[in-house]
């Protein structure tokens, strides 16, 4: 049960940037009693006396094996996979970082779409060769962009792309009407819609249903001039299938921000795959100020017993 409004609340911050988060919390909610660290032993020491946890799932998941769960845990990541392991408890409120990544993810996707349409890498290569390149640029107007995952992040990406005149298609758990998408279908329709796409953008969370979604059969359905962008989760892509599709000319290019294993190990075929750009899981970093604002908003909702932003359904996994 939420604590009474006049009770001093103790918050555990498990973050590499815990000092930054603590300062922001003190600024916005000085009544909170905050304990921050990234050290496992210190986390375990503070955890038992803190009913609220805020931080990285990779730091907090081991803690859930040592002490009783908090009343509420606010993740600083959009993905909460480490907290969903079968041996971890689920009898507490868990909220993911929701509503704070839309613009930064949209800028990432838009930046790579424009770079491809304007042939920026061709011009860079020509410059290195001291060759004057006069290739006519193309435009996003009329291009078909398929966004796989139309939650708050995918919807924000679509809203940013709409003014450029792109035709927007979406994939979600269930078909629905959602502007500015021309069509939102379920996963069963993915191969058919992928065959129409100039850009195929994965923003799916890591769930059992999303793993290995982008396999050889799906890439074979794509147009050879299509560009694949993965800024969702690495486990959604069958790595060998993507490399093969690029080698065989089934895709024009790929931009990969997330991988099954991070950092990507030496010798992995992504390092040398043709026309594949790696961006090192930098598409949408957490902004501490926005995250703390989300935490304060959710704190008010939690204290009032209301619906919380980004509350996770442990059965669905998001």
VENQUIUR-V113051 format. One record per residue. N is the residue number from 1. RES is the residue in three letters. PHI is phi as a letter, one per 20 degrees, with the letter a starting at -180 (* if undefined). Layout:
# VENQUIUR-V113051
((N,RES,PHI) (N,RES,PHI))
This chain:
# VENQUIUR-V113051
((1,UNK,*) (2,UNK,f) (3,UNK,f) (4,UNK,f) (5,UNK,f) (6,UNK,e) (7,UNK,e) (8,UNK,f) (9,UNK,e) (10,UNK,d) (11,UNK,d) (12,UNK,e) (13,UNK,d) (14,UNK,d) (15,UNK,b) (16,UNK,g) (17,UNK,e) (18,UNK,f) (19,UNK,f) (20,UNK,f) (21,UNK,f) (22,UNK,f) (23,UNK,f) (24,UNK,f) (25,UNK,f) (26,UNK,f) (27,UNK,f) (28,UNK,e) (29,UNK,b) (30,UNK,f) (31,UNK,f) (32,UNK,f) (33,UNK,d) (34,UNK,d) (35,UNK,c) (36,UNK,c) (37,UNK,a) (38,UNK,d) (39,UNK,e) (40,UNK,g) (41,UNK,f) (42,UNK,f) (43,UNK,g) (44,UNK,f) (45,UNK,f) (46,UNK,e) (47,UNK,g) (48,UNK,f) (49,UNK,e) (50,UNK,d) (51,UNK,f) (52,UNK,d) (53,UNK,c) (54,UNK,c) (55,UNK,r) (56,UNK,f) (57,UNK,g) (58,UNK,f) (59,UNK,e) (60,UNK,e) (61,UNK,g) (62,UNK,f) (63,UNK,f) (64,UNK,f) (65,UNK,e) (66,UNK,d) (67,UNK,c) (68,UNK,f) (69,UNK,f) (70,UNK,f) (71,UNK,f) (72,UNK,b) (73,UNK,c) (74,UNK,d) (75,UNK,f) (76,UNK,e) (77,UNK,d) (78,UNK,f) (79,UNK,e) (80,UNK,c) (81,UNK,g) (82,UNK,g) (83,UNK,e) (84,UNK,d) (85,UNK,g) (86,UNK,f) (87,UNK,e) (88,UNK,d) (89,UNK,f) (90,UNK,c) (91,UNK,e) (92,UNK,b) (93,UNK,e) (94,UNK,c) (95,UNK,c) (96,UNK,e) (97,UNK,f) (98,UNK,d) (99,UNK,m) (100,UNK,d) (101,UNK,d) (102,UNK,g) (103,UNK,f) (104,UNK,f) (105,UNK,f) (106,UNK,f) (107,UNK,f) (108,UNK,f) (109,UNK,f) (110,UNK,f) (111,UNK,g) (112,UNK,f) (113,UNK,f) (114,UNK,f) (115,UNK,f) (116,UNK,f) (117,UNK,f) (118,UNK,e) (119,UNK,l) (120,UNK,f) (121,UNK,f) (122,UNK,f) (123,UNK,f) (124,UNK,f) (125,UNK,f) (126,UNK,f) (127,UNK,f) (128,UNK,f) (129,UNK,e) (130,UNK,l) (131,UNK,d) (132,UNK,f) (133,UNK,d) (134,UNK,d) (135,UNK,f) (136,UNK,f) (137,UNK,f) (138,UNK,d) (139,UNK,c) (140,UNK,f) (141,UNK,g) (142,UNK,n) (143,UNK,f) (144,UNK,d) (145,UNK,d) (146,UNK,d) (147,UNK,d) (148,UNK,e) (149,UNK,o) (150,UNK,d) (151,UNK,f) (152,UNK,f) (153,UNK,f) (154,UNK,f) (155,UNK,f) (156,UNK,f) (157,UNK,g) (158,UNK,f) (159,UNK,f) (160,UNK,f) (161,UNK,e) (162,UNK,g) (163,UNK,f) (164,UNK,e) (165,UNK,n) (166,UNK,f) (167,UNK,e) (168,UNK,d) (169,UNK,d) (170,UNK,c) (171,UNK,c) (172,UNK,c) (173,UNK,f) (174,UNK,c) (175,UNK,f) (176,UNK,a) (177,UNK,e) (178,UNK,b) (179,UNK,f) (180,UNK,e) (181,UNK,f) (182,UNK,f) (183,UNK,b) (184,UNK,c) (185,UNK,d) (186,UNK,e) (187,UNK,g) (188,UNK,f) (189,UNK,e) (190,UNK,g) (191,UNK,g) (192,UNK,f) (193,UNK,f) (194,UNK,f) (195,UNK,f) (196,UNK,e) (197,UNK,e) (198,UNK,e) (199,UNK,c) (200,UNK,d) (201,UNK,d) (202,UNK,e) (203,UNK,c) (204,UNK,f) (205,UNK,f) (206,UNK,e) (207,UNK,c) (208,UNK,g) (209,UNK,f) (210,UNK,e) (211,UNK,f) (212,UNK,m) (213,UNK,f) (214,UNK,e) (215,UNK,d) (216,UNK,g) (217,UNK,f) (218,UNK,f) (219,UNK,f) (220,UNK,f) (221,UNK,f) (222,UNK,f) (223,UNK,f) (224,UNK,f) (225,UNK,e) (226,UNK,f) (227,UNK,d) (228,UNK,d) (229,UNK,c) (230,UNK,d) (231,UNK,c) (232,UNK,e) (233,UNK,c) (234,UNK,f) (235,UNK,f) (236,UNK,f) (237,UNK,d) (238,UNK,e) (239,UNK,g) (240,UNK,f) (241,UNK,f) (242,UNK,f) (243,UNK,f) (244,UNK,f) (245,UNK,f) (246,UNK,f) (247,UNK,f) (248,UNK,e) (249,UNK,m) (250,UNK,e) (251,UNK,c) (252,UNK,f) (253,UNK,a) (254,UNK,b) (255,UNK,c) (256,UNK,d) (257,UNK,e) (258,UNK,c) (259,UNK,c) (260,UNK,f) (261,UNK,c) (262,UNK,c) (263,UNK,f) (264,UNK,f) (265,UNK,f) (266,UNK,g) (267,UNK,n) (268,UNK,f) (269,UNK,f) (270,UNK,f) (271,UNK,f) (272,UNK,d) (273,UNK,f) (274,UNK,f) (275,UNK,l) (276,UNK,d) (277,UNK,d) (278,UNK,e) (279,UNK,c) (280,UNK,m) (281,UNK,l) (282,UNK,c) (283,UNK,f) (284,UNK,b) (285,UNK,f) (286,UNK,f) (287,UNK,e) (288,UNK,g) (289,UNK,f) (290,UNK,f) (291,UNK,f) (292,UNK,f) (293,UNK,f) (294,UNK,f) (295,UNK,g) (296,UNK,f) (297,UNK,f) (298,UNK,f) (299,UNK,f) (300,UNK,f) (301,UNK,f) (302,UNK,f) (303,UNK,f) (304,UNK,e) (305,UNK,m) (306,UNK,e) (307,UNK,f) (308,UNK,d) (309,UNK,f) (310,UNK,m) (311,UNK,f) (312,UNK,e) (313,UNK,e) (314,UNK,f) (315,UNK,f) (316,UNK,f) (317,UNK,n) (318,UNK,a))
